[in-house]
């Protein structure tokens, strides 16, 4: 079988969310946060970069750790975790890394400055340079310095950043002292700053820097007014800027928290109009999927768009381990229409592959793009303590690691999109657990089974096989479990 790219497209034990893809030279580099597999809080790892040739997105290699949290002067305080970074090539030809420090569970992530490191190569060893600062050398902390995006706009260095508090309007905060105190603590801002309608601390912002990549050249400003109405898809966090032709595309995570949206303008700092949703990590908004019947556990998302060899992609992340703390990089092909619009795309198992996966051989079950029991939760800075199907892992005594979909109960649907089949005869599923029932193999969510396989209690991993009736061509595969107790699935195999 030829080498292929799955979602998630990095090694299955790697968790790099908040991805900002950039092309430098003949390679695409993915800069992002670094979660631990099964971690207990956000961003526990040092910045690690992967890259791939622009002409072969199946061939991702690890460039290693480019920057360690301990290199930051704040390390060792209550802020020792590095959040979503970005990298830009400066006018001097060097590469500059912008990031923010935070504490456990995000505490302290909203009131520090934007930090900067520098390197002579895209994925070399970065060295701490300083923080974004005013001309007098003091840290620039206007608005909320969070999730920085770095953008070289034909020689002008722009940093986009910010967040917006959720669920509380100014009118509510004025009346609710407890909610106001929480927001003040979170942002490290005064009551007056938070309630100001003329210069509210919330919302997406931009600051222009001098060529030293540190000093403020132009006063920070909001690029979208705090009161702007985006039809329920208002900005929350995860600023990212791209230029498509002569238009500026602002990509961000909306207040819904599970989707990447975009807004478009002729200018880099004003007049942005809402464009739509690009991707949701629960496929919410597609084919009748709503918050109530989301196709995965949902939670934070962060990413951007990029053109690689004439094809546009959106990079984003999914959640694993029943939490927001173990997120994995995914990508999908997108199309930018002649009128500049982007239609929402579905999550797939084959985003960077250039087409469907080959319908033969063995695949890890954790490349499933939909995992649902019909009542999946939305995660928010927590690890759920009740059972539902999820991607997880277990370290074995022999040093190996099993990665699998666990806690699969009756009624669970697991989807893989897409495969190209030719002459398929049998399919096997690697399972274990106390379950007693059957797994139906279908080519559509509501289609009749192409095969059914009986499941019985197995204490160890065991392959169960069935003859299948799937015609040649491209289609998804859905596994539907029904029975008592729960099972785990590690692999699927086509013969």
N, C-alpha and C positions, 0 to 999 in steps of 0.2 A: 504494500500500500504506500502511495506517495505521501510525503510529509504534508500535514494539514494544520490549519489553525482552528482551534476551538475557542469558545467562550467558556470560562475565562482563558485568555490567550497566553498568560504567563504560566510558569510551573504551578501545579495545583496547590502547593504548600505556600505560595507567595501571595501576599495580600498588600497590594499597592493601589489604594483608592485615590480619589481627588485628582485624577490624571490630567496633566497638561501635555499633549503631544506637540513636539516641534521637530522640524527638519533642519538639520545642520549638516552641510555637505551632502553626502549620498546616503545618510541614515536618518531614520526617525527615532527620536528619543522620547521616552515617557518619564516625565517628572511627576512625582506624587508624594502623598504621605506614605507612612509605612506602618500598617497594623501588624500585630502578631496573630498567628493562627490560633484561634480560640482565646484571644486576648480579653482582658477585663476592663480596658479603657481604650480610648482612641490613641492612635499614633504612637505606639510603644517602641517602634524601631527607628533606627537611623535612616537617613535618606539613601535609598538604593535605586539605581537607574538601570533600566533595560533599554536596549535599542535593537533595531532591525534594519536591513537594507531596504531602501524605498521600493526596490523591485522584487522583494520577497518578504511579505509580511507573515510568513510562517516561521521565519528564522530569527526568533528573539533570543538575544544573549544578555546575560547579566554583566553589567559594567562594574559592579561592585558598589560598596558604600562610597558615596561622594562627599558626605558631610555628616558629622556626628553631633548629636545634641549637646554633648559635653564641650564642644567648641564654642558654644554660645555663652556669653558672660552671665546670663540669667540661670544657667544650668546649676542645679543644686538648691535653688530656691523652691518656692511652691510652683514654679513654672519650668518644667523640665521636659516637656514633650513638644516636638516640632509639628506644626499643623501644615495644611495644604500649601505647597510652595509653587513657584514658577521660576523659569529661567529665561533670560533674554540676552541676546548678543548686543553688547554696547557699541558705541561708535568707535571705540578704540580697538575693537576686535576681540575683546575678552568677554567672558560669560559671567553673568551676574545672577545669583540665586536670591530670591526674595521670599521671606517666610515670616511666620509669627510663632511665638512660644506660648504654651498653655500649660495648665496643670491637669490633675486627674478629672476626668469627666467634663473637660472643657472649662473648668474653673480658672479664671484669670486669663482666658484667651481673648478677651475683648477690650482690655485696657492697656496693653503694652504697645510698643512701637512696632513698625515693620523693620525686620532685621535683614541684613544683606551680607552675602558671602561672594567670593570671586574666584575664578579659575581661568587658566589659559586655554582649556579645552572643554568641550561640552560635558564630558563625564569623567573628568579628572578629580583630583583632590582639592576641594574648595576650601578656602581660608576665610575666616571671619573678617569682614571689612568694617562694619559699623551698622548704623540704623538710619532710616530716612529721617532727615533733620531739617530744622529751620536754618536760616543763614547764620544765626548766632550759635549754632552747634547744638542746641537743645533738641530733644526728640520731637518729631512731628506726631502728634496724637489727635489731630482734629478729626472729628466724627469718630467712627469705630474702625480701628486699623485691624482688619480681619480678612483672611483669604485673599492675599494680594495676587494680582495678575500683572505681569510685566509685558509691555508692548512697545516695540521700537517702530514708531510710525514715521517711516522715511526720515529717520534722524532725530525725531522728537521722542524722548523717553517718557512714556505714560505709565503710571501705576494705577490700576483700578482696584478697589477694595470696598469693604463695608459689610454690614448686615442690617437686618431690620427686625425689630422685636415682633413676635407673633402674638396674635389673638388679643392684643390690647391697643385700642386707639387712644389718642391723646385725651379724648373726653372721658374714657373709662379710667385712665391713669390719674387724671385730675381728681377723681372721686374715690379711688381705691388706694389708700396709703400703703397697704401691704404690697399690692402689685407694683406700685411706684418704687418702693424700697428695694424690691427684687430686681427691677430693671436698673436702678441706680447702682446697685452692687455689681450686677453683671457687666455693665458698661463702664463703670468707673467715672460716670458723668453726673453733673448736678441736675437737680429737678428742672432748673430753668433751661439747661441745654436740651434736655429730653423733650420738654413741652413746647419749645420754640417752633412755631410754624414757619418762620423765615429761614431758619438754619438748623432744622432738626438733626439730631445725631444719626438717625436711622436712614437707611437707603444706600444705593450704590454711589460711590464717589470716585473721583479721579484727581491725581496730582501729577504735575509735570516736573521732571527732575532735570538738574544740570547734567552735563556730560560726566561729572564725577560719580554719577549714579546714586548719589546720596542726598544732595542738597536740593531743597524745594526751589524750583524756578518760578512756578506759577501757583498761586493759592489753590488749595484743594477746593473742589466744588462737587455738588451733586450732579450726576448726569441724567437722572430721572427724578422728578419732583416726588417728595414723600407722599403727596396726596394723589399721585397718578393712579388711574383706574385701568388695570390690565385684565379685567373680567375674572377675577379670582386667581389669576396666575401672577400676582405681584411678586417682586423680588424678595428673596429671603437671604441668600448668601451665595458663595461660589462664583464670584465675578470672573469672567473670561472675555477677552476681546479678540476678534479676528476681522480681517478686511477681505471682502469678497468683491472684486472689481473696485469700484469707487465707493462702495457702501461699507459702513461699520456694523458688524454683527456682535451684539452684546449677548453672550450666553451665560445663563445663571440658573441656580436652583430656586424654584418658586416657593411660595408660602405653603404649597401642598407638600413639599419636602421630598417627594418621590420622583420628581420630573425635572428634566433640563428643558428650559424654555429659551426663546431668543427674542430680541428686539432689534430693530434696524433703524439706522439714521444716515443722513448724508454727512454728519459731523461726528467727531469723536467724543464730544462732551455735552450734547444736548439733542433735543427733538427726537428721542427714540420712540418708535411706535411698536407696540406688541406684535410679534409675528406668529407665535404659536408654540406648541410643545414639540420637542424633537424626539425625546424618548422618556419613558417612565419605567422604573425598575420593578413595576408590578403590571406593566401593560395597561394601566388604567387610562381610559379614553379611547381604546381601540376595540372594535368589534363588540361594543356593548359592555365592556368591562368597566366596573365602577369601583369605588372604594370598598363596597360591601363584598364584591366577588373578585378582588384582586388576584392576579395569577401567581404571585409570589408574596412572601413577606416583604414589605417595603420599608424604606427608611431613607436616610440621607443619600443625596447624590451630588456629584460634582464632576465636571469634565469640560470638554470643548469639542470643537469641530476642526477638521484639518483636511486639506486636499493632498493626496498622495498619488503620484503618477496619473493625474487626471480624474481620480475618483475621490469623492468626498466621503468622510467618515465622521461619526460621533463617537467619542470615547466617554465612558461613564463607569459606574461600578455597581455591583450587586452585593447583597448581604448574605452572610453565612453564620453558622453557629448561634442562631436565634438572637442575634444582637447587632448593634451598630458598630461593633468594635473589631470585626473581622471581614473587611470588605475587599472585593476582588475586581480587578480591571477587566472590563469588557468593551467591545466596540461593534458598531454596526455600520453598514453602508447606508448613506443617505443621498438624496438628490436635491440639488438646488434648482428649482424651476426657473424658466426664463424670466418670470416676474419677481424672482428673488425669494419666493416662499419655500419652506421646507415642510414636507408632510411628516407627521409622526411615524416612526418606524417601530416595528415590533422587536422584542428581544428574541435572539436566535442562538443556536448552538454553533453557528458557523460564520460569525460576523466578518472576520478578516480573511476568510478562506477563499474569497473570490467566487464562491458558488457553493452548492450543497456538499456535504460530506459524503464520502464513498460509502455505499451501503453494504460494506463487507468488513470483517475483522472486528476487533474488540475495542470498545470505547468505555472510558470511565463514566459512571452514572452521573457524576457531579457536573457534567457539562449540560445537564438538563437546563433549559431556559425557562420552563414553567414548573413550579412545584406548589401545589395547593390542595388543601382539604376542603376548600369552599368557604373558609372563614379565617384566612390568614391575617395576622396582625400588622400594624404599622409600628416599627421600632423607633424609639427616641431616647438615646442615651441610656440604654438599659440592656440587661440580658433577661430574656423571658424565662420563667421557671416552670411553665406548664408545657405539655407536649404538643407539638405539631411538626409536620415534616420539614426537614432542614438539612442543608449541607453541613457536615461535621467531619471529625477525624478522631482516630484513636491510635496512640503509639503502642506498639507491641513489644513484648519482652525481648524479641530478637533484634530490636532496633529499627524494624520496618514501621511504616505508617500506613494505616488504612484510611482512605478518604471515601466517604459514602454518603448517601441520603439516608438519614435515620428517622426514627419515630414515624414511620409510614403506617397510618391507621386506615381502617376501612373507609372508602370514599375518596382516598387520595388520588390525585391525577398528576402524573409526571410527564412533561412534554419535551421532545427533542425536535428542533427544526434546523435544518432540513437534511434529508438523505436522498441520494440518487441510487435507486435499486436496479439491478439487472440480474435476473436468474436467482433471486433469493429463495432459499428452500426452508431454512430453519433459523430460529432465533433462540438464544439462551440468555438467561438472566442470573446473575450471581447474587444470591440472597442468603440471609440468616435471620434468626429471630424466632419468636414464639408464635408467629402468625399461622393461622390455619384457614385456608380459603383459596382464592384464585387471583391471578393477574391476567387481565384482559389486555391484549395488544391491539391497538386501533390506529388507523391512519387519519382520524379526525376526532375532535372532542365528542361529537355526537354520532360517530359512525359505528356500524356493527363491528364486533371484534373480528380481526383477521386470524386470531388464534387465542386460546385460553390455556393457561398453565396452572396446574394445581400447586398450592403452596402448603407445606406442612412444617411443624416446628423443627428448626435446625439450629444446633448450638454453634456450628462452625459454618464458614462460607461454603455454599454449595451451588453448583450450576444446575438450573432446571431448564429444560429444553422443550420446544414445541415446533411442529411443522407450521409454517405460516403461508397465507395466501395473499401476497402483496404483489400487484402487477408492477412491471418495469416502469420506471419513471421517478419523478421527484415528489416526495411527500414527507410530512412529519410522522413521528412515531409517538403515540401516547400510551403510557402504562397506567392501568386503572386497577387498584387493589381493592378487593372486597373480602371480608372475613373477620375473624375474631383476633384480638391481640394485634401487636405491631410487628413489622418487619423492617429490615435494612436492605438496601440495594447498593452494590459496589460497582458492578459492571454490566454492560449489555454487549451481546456478540451476535453478529450476522454471518450466516454461512450459506 
